[in-house]
Amino acid sequence: MPTTKSLAGFTLIELVITLLILAIAIGFTTHSWSWWASKSRHRAILENYHGLFAYARWTAASQDTLITICPLSAKNICIDDWTQPVSVFLDSDNNKTPDAGSVLRLFRPNLGTYSLRSRTAGRGYFQFNSKGMTHGAMGSLVLCPGNPSEGTMSYMPVNIAGRFRAEHDRDRDGNIKLPWGDKISC
């Protein structure tokens, strides 16, 4: 009696359906990964700046002196470019340059696709007095995503008591309305 061998393998239709399902799954995964990576970058940026400002405030109070936090130019003078490395330094003479050229902490921002700008009326620096409160005028930073569909805008003010906080664009319209009516946008 002759035996017949069955051929193993897939039909063309089965292969096409399998590839189609795989392509759809990869599409969802890629979008989810991009969203997750952007959200993680956003959270890391906020945590880094929060830690930096908390350190500056603590140092001012614990060392009973004036502390300045700002990006520095090549001549060690505060500039208003928050994409540059940010320095925390003693500034007892209030000239916006590090005392004895010494920087206590240097933070190199890794913003990825985000941009960061200050709202300090062009000053570009923040200061904390010996009580850990802001010295002079208050200010804030605004974190903007490169692509609004892939990230969240955040407004990071430092209040008169020296506390740093963050507000987010919950509806993702590119605007944050402040309690007193001002609008912040990217």
C-alpha positions in Angstrom: 0.0 0.0 0.0 1.5 3.3 -1.0 2.0 6.0 1.7 1.5 9.7 1.0 3.6 12.2 2.6 2.0 15.5 3.7 4.0 18.6 2.9 4.9 20.8 5.9 4.8 24.6 5.6 2.6 27.5 5.3 0.4 28.6 2.5 0.9 32.1 1.0 -2.4 33.3 2.6 -1.3 32.1 6.1 2.1 33.8 5.6 0.6 37.1 4.5 -1.9 37.1 7.4 0.9 36.4 9.9 3.0 39.2 8.5 0.1 41.6 8.6 -0.6 40.9 12.3 3.1 41.2 13.1 3.3 44.6 11.3 0.2 46.0 13.2 1.7 44.8 16.5 5.1 46.5 15.7 3.3 49.7 14.8 1.5 49.8 18.2 4.7 49.0 20.0 6.8 51.6 18.2 4.2 54.3 19.0 4.0 53.2 22.7 7.8 53.1 23.0 8.2 56.6 21.6 5.5 58.0 24.0 7.1 56.2 26.9 10.6 57.4 26.1 9.4 61.0 25.7 7.5 60.8 29.0 10.6 59.4 30.8 12.8 62.2 29.3 10.3 64.8 30.5 10.2 63.4 34.0 14.0 63.2 34.2 14.4 66.8 33.1 11.9 68.0 35.8 13.6 65.9 38.5 17.1 67.1 37.6 16.0 70.8 37.7 14.1 70.3 40.9 17.1 68.7 42.5 19.4 71.4 41.3 17.2 74.2 42.7 16.7 72.3 46.0 20.5 72.0 46.3 20.9 75.7 45.6 18.3 76.7 48.2 19.7 74.3 50.8 23.2 75.5 50.2 22.1 79.2 50.6 20.4 78.4 53.9 23.1 76.1 55.3 26.0 78.3 54.4 24.2 81.5 55.3 25.1 83.2 52.1 23.8 84.3 48.7 23.7 81.6 46.0 23.2 82.1 42.3 22.1 79.6 39.8 22.5 80.3 36.1 24.2 79.2 32.9 27.6 80.9 32.7 29.3 82.4 29.6 33.0 81.7 28.8 33.8 84.8 30.9 32.0 83.2 34.0 29.1 85.7 33.8 25.4 84.7 34.0 23.7 84.4 30.6 20.1 83.6 29.7 20.7 80.4 27.7 19.3 77.4 29.7 20.4 74.9 27.0 24.0 75.5 28.3 25.4 73.9 31.4 23.9 75.4 34.6 26.1 76.4 37.5 25.3 76.8 41.2 27.8 79.0 43.0 28.5 81.3 46.0 27.8 84.9 45.1 28.4 86.9 48.3 29.2 90.1 46.4 26.0 89.7 44.2 27.9 90.3 40.9 26.5 87.1 39.2 29.9 85.5 38.9 31.3 82.7 41.1 33.2 83.8 44.2 36.8 82.9 43.6 35.8 81.3 40.3 34.4 78.3 42.3 31.3 76.5 41.1 29.6 74.3 43.7 27.6 72.2 41.2 27.6 72.1 37.4 24.6 70.5 35.6 24.8 69.7 31.9 21.2 69.4 30.7 20.3 66.6 28.3 17.1 68.0 26.9 16.8 65.7 23.9 14.0 67.1 21.7 12.8 69.5 24.4 13.7 73.2 24.6 14.0 75.2 27.8 13.8 79.0 28.3 13.6 81.2 31.4 11.0 83.8 32.4 13.3 86.0 34.4 12.7 89.3 32.7 16.0 88.8 30.7 18.1 88.3 33.8 18.7 84.6 33.2 19.6 83.8 36.8 17.9 82.8 40.1 19.2 83.7 43.5 18.6 82.4 47.0 19.4 84.4 50.1 20.7 83.1 53.5 17.2 82.0 54.6 16.7 79.9 51.4 14.2 82.3 50.0 14.5 84.0 46.6 16.7 87.0 46.5 15.4 89.8 44.3 12.8 88.9 41.7 11.3 85.5 41.3 11.3 83.6 38.0 10.4 80.5 36.2 11.5 78.0 33.5 9.4 76.8 30.6 10.0 73.3 29.2 8.7 72.8 25.7 8.5 69.6 23.6 10.0 69.6 20.2 6.9 67.9 18.9 3.8 68.7 21.0 2.2 65.3 20.1 5.1 63.5 21.7 5.6 65.5 24.9 4.1 67.7 27.5 4.8 71.4 28.1 5.7 72.3 31.7 6.0 75.6 33.6 8.5 75.6 36.5 8.2 78.6 38.8 10.3 79.4 41.8 8.2 81.2 44.4 9.2 83.9 46.8 9.8 81.3 49.5 12.3 79.6 47.2 10.2 76.6 46.4 10.4 75.0 42.9 7.3 73.4 41.5 6.0 72.3 38.1 2.6 72.8 36.3 1.8 70.8 33.2 -0.2 71.4 30.0 -2.8 68.8 30.9 -4.9 69.3 27.7 -1.8 69.4 25.5 -2.9 72.6 23.7 0.5 74.2 24.1 -0.8 76.7 26.7 -0.8 76.8 30.5 -3.2 79.4 32.1 -1.9 80.7 35.4 -4.3 81.4 38.3 -3.9 85.2 37.8 -4.8 85.0 34.1 -1.4 85.0 32.3 -0.9 82.4 29.6 2.4 80.6 29.2 3.0 79.0 25.8 5.8 77.5 23.8 
